[in-house]
Amino acid sequence: MQQDFFVSVIIPVFNSQKYIGRCLRSLKNQSLSKKNYEIIIVNDFSKDHSLNEILKQKTNNIKVINNSKNLGLPTSLNIGIKSATGSYIVRVDSDDWVHVDFLNILSTFLYINKSLDAVACDYSLVDENENVIKEVNCDNKPVGCGIMFRMQHLLEINLYDEKFLYCEEEALRNEFQKKHKITRVPVCLYRYRQHEDNRSNNKTKVNRYSKKINR
């Protein structure tokens, strides 16, 4: 196994029992060899049956980290990244899922193109019942998931800023793009689920933290 081809998938989980099974099934069935990727789940002190759903899906390449208290999304993401062994890091949220070639295509782009710092794929916006609402260009409307980074570049910027309990992906992207570039892969490989519990629905907190970034 070549270390250059080893990918770490980080999945932060908080009260996601309804969706985490779908997410994990899509990642367990990737066209990339299981020897070439690991799945790191950070369970942020979920109070539902998320952990039970995770354990139903657990295989040898799935690692579960259980926080002893609720630490928040950016801290959980950093815990996952710090425990990763891959050269490439990609975040997948627990209520989303991915195409069978998601890891294969993104890691191949980075492996072949040594000058690329990170690659992001387009995504499908889907409803609660997994019906596609529309396909989205990730350059026009970026999200925090579906971006594969080189590990050393994330370490250079000190990972996620844990003060940003919301808009953490926007803060990371801003810091990352001061030195590096995110290249679009114009293929729809990520499924972004819209539902009533999406964190992005909390417009008050999103706007407050977004203003902090702009300042």
Secondary structure, DSSP 4 states (H G I P E B T S, - for coil): --GGG-EEEEEEESS-TTTHHHHHHHHHT-SS-GGGEEEEEEE---SSSHHHHHHHH--TTEEEEE-SS---HHHHHHHHHHT---SEEEE--TT-EE-TTHHHHHHHHHHH-TT--EEEEEEEEE-TT--EEEEE-TTTS--SSSEEEEHHHHHHTTSS-TT-SSSHHHHHHHHHTTT--EEEEEEEEEEEE--TT-GGG-HHHHHHHHHHHH-
